[in-house]
């Protein structure tokens, strides 16, 4: 599946802006210790090979202590601009999520997360999870 194949379904787009340079946001998404710090990942579980075809893994810990392993691959990588990630799903499928970064000048960055899901239920769960990630990342990058 390519980043543009899943055009039918249930899309969402989330946008946020932060008062840090785009390179800082990029590091938060692409460097293991930074990603681990804001992504609700279990300490020591994050491994990111941020290159086209490179793999990523982490174990997400929910507020009630449940753990969920997350695995996938990077489909497209453009430094400081774009990450297209395929997340493995049960049964051997893949959900594609896109992160676009825009340098707004004066040390500000816009983050846009977009995804198209197969069902309304997946859409609702993915959108909620992505909104949590966007908020957590936005708070974290201010501390870098």
N, C-alpha and C positions, 0 to 999 in steps of 0.2 A: 504494500500500500504506500502510496506517496502522500505527501502532505496535503494534496489537493483532491484526493479521490473521494473522501467522505463528504460530499456536498449535500446529500439528503440527510434528513434527521433533525436533530434538535441542537442548534448552535447557541453559543453564548459568547459574549465578549465582555471582559472586565478591564477597566482602565484606572490607573493610579499615577500620581505625580509625586516626586520626592525632590528634596533640596540637596541632592548630591550629584556629582558628575556621573555620566553614563558608565565610565570605567569602574566605578565603585559598585554599581548595581551589577555589572557583568561579573565582577569578582565574587559577589554574594551568591550568584547562581552557578558559578563554575569552579570554585575552589572548595575542596572537601570540608575544611574546618568552618568556613563561613556558611556554606549551605547547611551543614549539620546544626549550626547555632540557631537558625531561624525556621527550619523546615519541619519541626516537630519530629526529627529523626532521633532514633536511639543512638547514644554516644558510641562511636566506633563503627557504625553500620554504613556510613556513606562512602561510596567509591564512585567517582565521576571520571570518565574518559571522554572529555569534551572534544570530540572530533567526529566528522561524519562517519557513521557506522560504529562509533564507540559506544560502550555499554555504560549504564548507570545502575546502581543499586543503593537502597537504603531501607531501613525498617522504621516506619512511621509509628509513633506511639500516641494513641488517642488520650484525651483528658482522663478517661476512666481506666487507663492502663493497658488497653488492648494493643497488640502489636500486629502490624500488617507489613509484610515485605513488599517492596516496590522494585520492579526491575523494568528495564527498557533499553532503548538505544537513541542515540542522537541521529536524526535524519539529515538535518541541515544546520550548519554552524557558521555564522558570520560575526566575528568578534565585535563586541560592543553594539550589535544591532539585532541579531536574530538567533533564536534557538528553536528548532522544530524537533520535538521529542515524541517518540513512540513509546507508550507504556504498555507492557504486556498485560493481557487480561486472561482470566480463566478460560480454558478451552483453546488456547493458542492464538487468540486474536490480539489486536493492537488498537489502542485509542491514541490519536495524535493530538498533541497540545502544542500551541505556538506561543512563543514569547517574543514580542517586538519591543525594542528599546529605541527611544527617540531622544537625541540630545536637544534639549530646549534652549540651550545657551545659559550663561550665567550660573553654571553648576547645577542645573535642574535636568531631571530625566523623566520622561513619560514611559510607563510600563503598560503594555497591553497583552493580556492573556486571552487566547481564543481557542475554542474547541467545538467540534460538532460530535454529539453523542448519538448512539443508535436509538435510545429510548428516552422517554420523559424522565423516568426514574434515574437513569444514568446521568442525564443532564442535570437534574436537581442535585444529586450527590456530588458530581464533579464541579458544578458551579460553586456550591457551598465550600468544598475543599479548596478550590482555586482562590476564592475570596479570602479564606483564612490565610493561605500562603501569601497572597498579595499584601494583606495587612501586616502580617508578621515580617515579611521582607522589608516593607516600607519603614517599619519601626526600627528594624535591625540596622539597615544601611546608615541611618543617622548616627549610629554608635561606632562605625568603622573608622 
